[in-house]
Amino acid sequence: MRSLFIDTSSFNITVAIIENDCIVAKYYDKVDDDMAAKIFPIIDSLFFKLDFKIKDINKVYVVNGPGSFTGVRIGVTIAKVLASQLNIDIYPISSLEYMASGTNSNAIALIDARRGFVYAGAYDKDLNNIYPDKYVSLDSINLGNYEEIVSYDSLNNVIKPNPDILKVINKYMDRTMNPHKVNPNYLKMTEAEENRK
C-alpha cells in the first residue's frame, strides 16, 4: 500500500509518500509565495527520488482546512484530481487535528483568524475530537482545560506543532470518501463573501 499525503493549509508545504506504514519520502518547507507553481515539482521530485510513478499510489490523504484559503484550495484540488483520475481512495484531514497529532495529551490547536478570532479544535492523545473544530473568539475558549496549546502563530503560551503523519493516517487508513464529496473546510466565509453580505 502506497499513500500520498498533502498539506498546503498553511505557509508550510508538507508532502509525504508512505509505504507499508513507513514514510519513505518527505518534503517540508515554508513557502512564501506561488505555492501552486511549487507544489507539482515537489511532488514530482519525491516520486523521482523513489523511482515511483503516480499510478503506484493507492490512497491520497489531504489536509482540507481550516487555514489559508488559497493553500487549502490548492491541496484539495490536487488530491481530488489525482484520486479521480487514478480511481483511488481519498481522505480529508482537519488541519487542527493534524496539528494536534504530535502531542500525547489533551491538546487544543489554534490558527489565528485575525481580529481576536481563531480556528480551534481540541483532540485527546488518540485523536478523538473533544472540542469540535470551529471559528470562535479566542476569549471564548477556556485554554486552561487543555494540557497543551499548539499553533504555528505567535499566540501566548503555545508550542509549535510537530505533527505525526503516521498517527493521523493510521486513524483513517480504513476509511474513504468519494473524491467529489471532498471539499475545503474553511469554517467561515471568505472575506469577499462577508463583504458581499
VEXVEXNU-676600 format. One record per residue (C-alpha): x, y, z; residue in one letter; residue number from 1. Coordinates in Angstrom, 2 decimals. Layout:
N
       x       y       z residuo num
       X       Y       Z       A NUM
...
***
This chain:
197
       x       y       z residuo num
    0.00    0.00    0.00       M   1
    1.41    3.37   -1.04       R   2
   -0.17    6.63    0.03       S   3
    0.39   10.27   -0.76       L   4
   -0.05   12.88    1.98       F   5
   -0.51   16.57    1.12       I   6
   -0.74   19.55    3.45       D   7
   -0.82   23.05    1.94       T   8
   -3.16   24.57    4.53       S   9
   -0.57   26.97    5.97       S  10
    2.57   28.69    4.71       F  11
    4.32   25.34    5.12       N  12
    4.09   22.64    2.47       I  13
    4.26   19.04    3.60       T  14
    4.21   16.24    1.06       V  15
    4.97   12.66    2.05       A  16
    4.88    9.25    0.46       I  17
    4.05    6.40    2.81       I  18
    4.68    2.75    2.05       E  19
    3.77   -0.10    4.38       N  20
    3.34    2.20    7.38       D  21
    6.68    3.97    6.85       C  22
    7.36    7.44    5.50       I  23
    9.73    6.70    2.61       V  24
    9.98   10.27    1.32       A  25
    9.02   13.63    2.75       K  26
    9.24   17.29    1.87       Y  27
    8.61   20.04    4.41       Y  28
    9.40   23.70    3.98       D  29
    8.00   27.19    4.27       K  30
    6.69   28.66    1.03       V  31
    6.38   32.41    0.90       D  32
    4.60   32.72   -2.43       D  33
    3.31   30.92   -5.51       D  34
    2.51   27.63   -3.78       M  35
    0.57   26.43   -6.83       A  36
    3.68   26.65   -9.02       A  37
    5.94   24.95   -6.45       K  38
    3.80   22.02   -5.31       I  39
    3.97   19.99   -8.55       F  40
    7.79   19.98   -8.80       P  41
    7.92   18.97   -5.13       I  42
    5.61   16.00   -5.71       I  43
    7.48   15.04   -8.89       D  44
   10.84   15.14   -7.12       S  45
    9.65   12.77   -4.38       L  46
    8.36   10.27   -6.91       F  47
   11.56   10.57   -8.97       F  48
   13.70   10.01   -5.88       K  49
   11.89    6.73   -5.17       L  50
   11.56    5.73   -8.81       D  51
    7.77    5.59   -8.29       F  52
    5.08    6.56  -10.73       K  53
    1.93    8.46   -9.77       I  54
   -0.08    5.37  -10.72       K  55
    1.70    3.46   -7.92       D  56
   -0.30    5.40   -5.31       I  57
   -3.30    3.64   -3.71       N  58
   -4.66    6.42   -1.50       K  59
   -4.44   10.18   -1.05       V  60
   -4.70   11.97    2.29       Y  61
   -5.20   15.72    2.16       V  62
   -5.38   18.36    4.87       V  63
   -8.54   20.25    3.88       N  64
   -8.53   23.13    6.34       G  65
   -9.18   25.35    8.03       P  66
   -6.24   27.58    7.17       G  67
   -5.03   29.56    4.20       S  68
   -7.94   29.83    1.75       F  69
   -5.64   29.59   -1.28       T  70
   -3.41   26.91    0.23       G  71
   -6.33   24.69    1.23       V  72
   -7.85   25.04   -2.24       R  73
   -4.58   24.05   -3.92       I  74
   -4.07   20.90   -1.83       G  75
   -7.68   19.73   -2.08       V  76
   -7.79   20.30   -5.85       T  77
   -4.60   18.30   -6.43       I  78
   -5.82   15.45   -4.21       A  79
   -9.24   15.31   -5.86       K  80
   -7.82   15.29   -9.37       V  81
   -5.36   12.52   -8.52       L  82
   -7.98   10.41   -6.75       A  83
  -10.49   10.85   -9.58       S  84
   -8.06   10.17  -12.41       Q  85
   -6.45    7.16  -10.73       L  86
   -9.74    5.90   -9.26       N  87
   -8.18    5.62   -5.80       I  88
   -9.34    6.36   -2.28       D  89
   -9.10    9.82   -0.73       I  90
   -9.48   11.06    2.80       Y  91
   -9.59   14.64    4.12       P  92
   -7.95   15.52    7.43       I  93
   -8.62   18.56    9.61       S  94
   -5.61   20.86    9.84       S  95
   -6.36   21.26   13.55       L  96
   -6.33   17.51   14.10       E  97
   -3.10   17.25   12.12       Y  98
   -1.51   19.99   14.25       M  99
   -2.57   18.23   17.47       A 100
   -1.36   14.80   16.31       S 101
    2.17   15.34   17.59       G 102
    1.08   15.54   21.23       T 103
    0.31   12.78   23.72       N 104
   -2.18   14.72   25.80       S 105
   -5.38   16.69   25.53       N 106
   -4.29   19.43   23.15       A 107
   -6.05   22.34   21.53       I 108
   -4.81   23.53   18.15       A 109
   -5.26   27.18   17.20       L 110
   -4.91   29.08   13.94       I 111
   -5.01   32.86   14.14       D 112
   -8.01   34.08   12.13       A 113
   -7.30   37.74   12.98       R 114
   -9.33   40.35   14.84       R 115
   -9.34   38.26   18.03       G 116
  -10.76   35.14   16.35       F 117
   -9.18   31.74   15.86       V 118
   -9.89   28.40   14.26       Y 119
   -9.81   25.99   17.17       A 120
  -10.13   22.26   17.67       G 121
   -9.07   20.00   20.54       A 122
   -8.08   16.35   20.46       Y 123
   -7.02   13.77   23.01       D 124
   -3.91   11.59   22.63       K 125
   -5.86    9.15   20.42       D 126
   -7.10   11.99   18.17       L 127
  -10.66   11.82   19.43       N 128
  -12.21   15.25   18.91       N 129
  -13.03   16.74   22.32       I 130
  -13.72   20.32   21.19       Y 131
  -15.27   20.49   17.72       P 132
  -13.36   22.44   15.09       D 133
  -14.83   25.93   14.91       K 134
  -14.25   29.59   14.16       Y 135
  -14.56   31.37   17.51       V 136
  -13.38   34.28   19.57       S 137
  -10.14   33.40   21.34       L 138
  -11.56   34.90   24.54       D 139
  -14.44   32.41   24.49       S 140
  -12.14   29.38   24.88       I 141
  -11.03   28.18   28.32       N 142
   -7.47   27.29   27.39       L 143
   -6.88   26.02   30.94       G 144
   -8.90   22.91   30.04       N 145
   -6.08   21.63   27.83       Y 146
   -2.64   20.30   28.69       E 147
   -1.05   21.70   25.53       E 148
   -1.84   24.55   23.15       I 149
   -0.34   24.16   19.67       V 150
   -0.15   26.82   16.98       S 151
    2.11   28.00   14.17       Y 152
    1.10   31.55   15.10       D 153
    2.60   33.87   17.69       S 154
   -0.05   33.43   20.36       L 155
    0.58   33.32   24.10       N 156
    1.69   30.07   25.77       N 157
    1.73   27.96   22.63       V 158
    4.10   25.30   21.37       I 159
    4.87   24.84   17.70       K 160
    3.12   21.81   16.19       P 161
    5.17   18.73   15.41       N 162
    2.54   16.73   13.51       P 163
    2.68   12.94   13.33       D 164
    1.67   11.96    9.79       I 165
    1.59    8.23   10.52       L 166
   -0.62    8.67   13.59       K 167
   -3.20   10.56   11.52       V 168
   -3.02    8.18    8.57       I 169
   -3.39    5.13   10.80       N 170
   -6.57    6.61   12.23       K 171
   -8.12    6.96    8.77       Y 172
   -6.49    4.04    6.99       M 173
   -9.67    2.01    6.62       D 174
  -11.92    4.93    5.72       R 175
  -12.51    6.59    2.40       T 176
  -14.60    9.24    0.68       M 177
  -15.81    9.87   -2.81       N 178
  -13.41   12.46   -4.30       P 179
  -16.36   14.56   -5.46       H 180
  -17.53   14.93   -1.84       K 181
  -14.19   16.21   -0.53       V 182
  -14.18   19.99   -0.22       N 183
  -12.17   22.64    1.57       P 184
  -13.30   23.11    5.16       N 185
  -12.87   26.84    5.70       Y 186
  -15.14   27.01    8.82       L 187
  -16.10   30.56    7.84       K 188
  -16.97   32.61    4.82       M 189
  -14.21   34.22    2.80       T 190
  -13.67   37.94    3.26       E 191
  -15.19   38.55   -0.18       A 192
  -18.31   36.60    0.80       E 193
  -18.59   38.52    4.06       E 194
  -18.24   41.85    2.24       N 195
  -20.87   40.82   -0.31       R 196
  -23.32   40.13    2.51       K 197
***
